[in-house]
Amino acid sequence: MEEDSERHSNSYLRRRHSGNGDRLRLDTAESSPPRSRLVRENFKYFPVQIPSSQVLMERIVERVRGVEKLKEITTKSISVPLLLNSAGLPIDQVPEDYHEPFILNGYRCHNIGAYQSLRSGFLERNNEAINVWTHFLPSVYFLWRFCNHLGSVEYGDAYFTPWFLYSLTLVMYPMLSSLAHALNNMSVRARHICFFVDYLGCSWYTVGAAILYHAYSFPSEALGSVFDRYFIWIAGLNAVLSTGTASASRFLPPGKVRKTVRVLAFGLPYLYDSLPLFYRFYTGTEHPSELAALDLFFRKFIMTSLALFFYGFHVPERILPGRFDIIGHSHQLFHISSAVASSYQMEGSWLDLQARRGLLQLPNHAQHVACASLVAWSVLAINTGIVLFFAWRIMTAPAPPAVIVRKTVPSPVETKSLQN
């Protein structure tokens, strides 16, 4: 036994890992370890090396330095919070272009990559996450409803072409809005460009709604009139002016003027597109299917009015600044209200499509459909050119408009001057 102990005193234990688990092996060393003790393992005694206090301190210092270096590298390479429960940044740590009225916390890091922007927009807890989801999910829902209605569509029938055009704009506008909210924190310039594209989608949707109403919800008394012939053309002109006006408003200083210009840029085309429905509300109808459609359109007007109210007056965060930074602020309610309104519009127009085919499908219906298609794609091309022009202005400008970093958190009174 003493011979075994003396033989093992010239070796030390190393722990190695194998596929079957941890296994102990003995490797011969030229010199015995400075300090050792015997450990009983499987009824045999093996010496184990115990490092000195100086060696332990050196290892601890190396570990601490390694952690500090890793933390420094992580801070430089990753700007976005990595935890899903991160509440974002306070308002004083982001440029003024990112400030939202009465929203004091929950802002995301800026000047980051597209992947990190998408990740923070879809997966992290901040004041943009619900904005992203409240238009991403409706876009998927509208696509699903469109696919459901395809079973009742006769392929090759020109009567359904306006429905296809409208459905394309309906799916497109919330998807572009969702991506704009997700990607706008890449940089201040990228923020402006993202919302230029968002305005393009919203204005093109007004053209799709005009084509829809003209094809299936137009008053029969107005067929063949001047209003009937130029209705879609004027709607297309309104959409072009809407995109240009809303994009130009981003160069105005924050305030009521910029907010008013932006509301009018989309509110006036909406009112113009709704004129056929206003006339039908005024004259009324006794046909049961038309009554069901008008009921859905009336609900649409209520939800649209709520959406404009939330967008224009910033309620409820105006009443309690800082309390609705993450959940429940006005832009989220605006998204929800507009999505519900679009859902009512989709279902009401489908009822009109089925019930009023014999009333509205005139001999020159194919000519009207060709005109509607020409206007829709022409507006999309012109609006794309407008977006590219304003994007060029942003990229070539010496500095993006209104890039000022606040050094203190504003009071509720000061936030009243901030407008989106």
N, C-alpha and C positions, 0 to 999 in steps of 0.2 A: 504493500500500500504506500509506503514511504517512497519506494522507487518510482511508482506511478506519479506521485505528487511532484517529485523532483523533475521527472521528464516533462510534465505538463507546465512546469514553471517557466520553461523556455519557449512557450507559445502563448498566443493570445487569441481571443475569440472574435470572429467576424460574422455578422449576420447577413446572409444572402437570401434573396427571394427567388423562388422557383415557381413553376406552374402549379405545383401541388401545395403551395403555402410556404410558410417560413421554415427554414431548415438551418440548423447550426452545423458549421464546419470548422475544423481546426487547420490553421495554416502555420507552418513553421516559421519562426522569426529568428534572426541572428542574435538579437538581444532581448532579454526579458523586459516586460513593461515595468515602468517605475513603480506603479502601485497596482495591487490586484487583490481580489478576494475570491473565495471559492463559492460557486453557485451550484446548487444541487439540481441536476437536470436528468430526468430518467434514471434516478438512483446512481448517478455518476457525478463526480465533482470536476468542474472545469474552471479555470481561472478567467476572470473578466477584468478588462482594463478599466480603470477609473481615472479620468484625466485630472490633472492638477487644477487648482483654483485659477492659476494664471491662464491656462489653456481655455477654461470655461469662460473667463472674462473676454478673451480674444474672440471666441466664437460668438458670444452675445453681441459684441461690438460689430462684428461682420454682419450678423443678421440685421441689426438696427440700420446699418448703412445700406444694406440691400433693400430693406423696406422703404427707406427714404428715397432711394434712387428710383425704385419702381413707382412710388407715388408721384415723383416729379415727372417721369416719362408719361404716366397715365394722365396727369393734369394737362400736359402739353398736347397730347395726341387725341384725347377724348374730351370734347367740350360739353357734350350733352349729358344730363344725369342718367345714370345707368339703372337706377331702381324704379320700378313701376309705381311706387308710392311717393315719388318725388313730387313736391308741390310747385316746382318751378322757382323763378326768380322774382324779387320785388321790382316795382316799377322803376326804381332809381338805378337799376343795373342794366337797363336796356336803352337803346336809342329812342328818341322821342317819336320817330316814325312807327315804332311798334306799340306805342301807348294806345290804350282803348279807354274811352270815357268811363270813369268811376270804377275801373278795374285796377286794383292796387297790387295784386300778387298773381302768381301762377304763370309768369311769362317764361318762354323758352330761351335757351341759349341761341345766339345768332352767329353768323359767319361759320357755318358748318356745312358738311356735305349733304347730298341729296338723300342718301340712305339714312343718315342720322336724323334728318328732318322728317322723313316718312316714319321712322321708328318712334320719334318723340310725338308725332302727330297722332299716330294710331295706337300706341301702346303705353304712353306715359300720362301721368296725371298733371295736366296743365290747363290753362284757360282756352286752348285751341282744340283739345282732344274731342270734346263733344261736338264742336263745330264741324270737325272732320266727319264724325260718324253720322250726324244728323242729316248729311246730304249724301254720304256714301251709301248708306242702307236704302234710302228712298230710290236712288238710281238703280240699285239691284232689284228693288221691288217693282219699279216701272218696267224694267226689262222682263221680269217674270210675268207681269200682267200682259205685256205685249205678246209674249210667246203663248200665253193662254188664249188670247183672242185670235191667234193665227189659225186655229181650227175652224173658225167661222169665215175665214177670208177666202174668196175665190181668186186664185192666182191668175194673173193676166188680165183681171178686170180693172180698168182705169178708175173705177169708182173708189177703190181702196187706196190709190196712190197718195192722196192727201193724208190719209191715216198713217201711212208709212213715214212720210216726211215729218209729221207732227211727233210721232213716237221717237224718231231719231233725235229731234231737238229736246224732247222730254227726258230722255235718258242722258243726253249729253250735258245739259246745264247743271244738274246737281253733281255729276261726276267731276266736271271742271272746277266747280266751287269747292268740292271736297279736296281735290289735289292742290288748289290754290292755298287753302288754309293749312294743308300739311307741309307744303314746301316753302312758304313765304319767309321762313326764318333763316334761309341759307345766307342771305345778305339783304341790305336795304334795297339795292337795285333789283335783286330777285323778287323781293316783296312786291314792288310796283309792277313788275312784268307778270307775276302770277295773277294779280288782280286785273290787269289788262285782259288776260285770257279769260278770267272769270266773267268780266263784262261782255266779252264776245259771246260766251255761252248764253248768258241771260238775254241779250238782245236777239240772238238767233232764235231763242225760244219764243219771243214775241212774234216773230215771223211764222213759226210753226203754229202758234195759237190762232193767228189770223187766217192761215190757210185752212185750219180745222174748222173754224166758225163759218168761213165762206163756203166750204164744201158741204157741211152737214147741219149747221145751225143758223143759216141766213134766213131772214124773213122772206116768205114767198112773195109778199107784196113788192119787195124791192128788187126782185130778179129782173134783169134787163135794164136797170136804171144806170145813171152815171156813177152812183155810189157803188153799184155792183161791179162795173167795169174797172174802176180804179181803186177798189178797196185794198187789194193785195199789193198793188204798186205803192200806195201811200204807206202801208204797213212796212214794206221793205225800206222805204226812205226813212221812216221813223227809227227803224232798227239801226241803220247806219249812223244817223245823228245821235242815237242813244249811246252807241259804243264810243264815238268820238267825244261826246260831251262828258261821259263818265270817266273816260281815260284822262281827259284834260283836267278834270277836277282834282286829280291827284297832285297837280302842280300848284294848286291853291293852298294858302295857309290854313291850318286846322281852324275850324270854326263853323258857325251856322251857315255861312254862305256855301261852303263846300258841301255840307250835308244837304242843303236845300237843292243845290244843282244836281246832286246825285239822285235824290229822290224824284225830282222832275224828269230826269233822263230816262228813268224806267217807269215812272207813274203815268206819264202822258201816253206812251205807246200802249200800256195796259188799258187805259181808258178808251183809247181809239179802237183797239181790238174788241172791246166789250160792247161797242155800240149796237151790233145786231142782237145781242142778248138783252140789252136795256129795252130795245124796241119790243121784243117778244114779251118781256115782263110787263110792259105797259099795255100791250094789246091783249095779252092772255091767250089761252087756248083751252079747248075742252077735250082734246085727245088724251087718253090716259097715259100713253107712252111719252108724249111730249110733256105732260105734267110731271112725270117722274124725272125727266131730264132737267126741266126747269128747277125742280126742287134741289137737285144736285148742284146746279149752277148757282142757286141762291146760297147754298152752304159754302160754295167756293168763294163767293163775294165776301161772306162773313170772315172766313179764314184769311183771305187776302187783306182785308181791312185790319185784322189783328196783326198780320205780319208787318204792314206799313207802320202801325202804331208802335210795335216793339222796335223796329229799325229806327224810327224817327225820334222817339222820346227816351230810349235807353232805360226802360222800366223792366225789372225792379231795382237794378243796381244804382239808379239815380237816387232812390229813397234811402238805401242802406249801402253806401260805398264800401267795397271790400268784403261784403258778406256773400256775394254771388260770383266770386272770381272764377271758381272752377265749375260749378254746376248752377244752372238756373239763370244766367244772365241773358240779356235781351237778344243777343245775336243767336244764341241757341234756340230761343223761342221763335225768333224770326225764321230760322231754318225749318223748324217743325211746322209752323203755320203755313209756310209757303209749300212745303211738301204735301201736306194734307189738302191744301187748295188745289194743287196740281192733280192729286188723286181724284178729287171730286170732278174736276174738269175732264179727266180721261174717261171716267165711267159715264158721265152725262153725255159727252159727245158720242160715245159708243151707242147709247140708246137712240140718239138722234140719227146716227148713221143707219141703224136698222129700221127706224120708223118712218123716216122722211125720204127714202130713196126715190120713190115714185114722184114725190113732189119737187125734188131739187135736181134730179138727173135730166137735164135738158139735152136737146140734140147737139148743142155745142159744148157739151161737158168735157170732151177730150181736149178742146182748145183751152178751157179754163184750167185743166190739170197741167197742161204743158206750160201755161203762163205761170202757175204757182211754182212748178219745179224750177223754171228759169229764175224767178225772183229769189227763191230760197237759196240756190247755189250761188247766185250772183252776190247776194248779201253776205254769205259766208266768205266768199273770196275778197270782197271789199273790206269787210271787217278784219280779216286776217292781215290785209295790207295796213289798216289803221293800227292794229296792235304792233306790227313790225316797225312802223314809223315811230310810235311812242317808245317802244323798246330801244330803238336806235337813239332817240333823244336821251333816254335815261343812261344808256351805256356810254355815250360820248360826252355827257355833262361832266364838268370838273368835280362836282359833288352832288349826290342825290338831294332832292329838295327836302328841307326841314329835317336835317340830320343833326340833332342836338341832344346830348346826353344830360339828363337832369341829375343833379348832385344830391338832391334831397327828395324824400317821398312827399308828393303833393298832398295837401289837405283836401277834404271833400269839396271845399269851395273852389280851390284851384283846379280840380279835375273837371269842373263844369266848362272850362275853356277848351278842353281836349275833345276833339271830335274825330270820329273815324274817317 
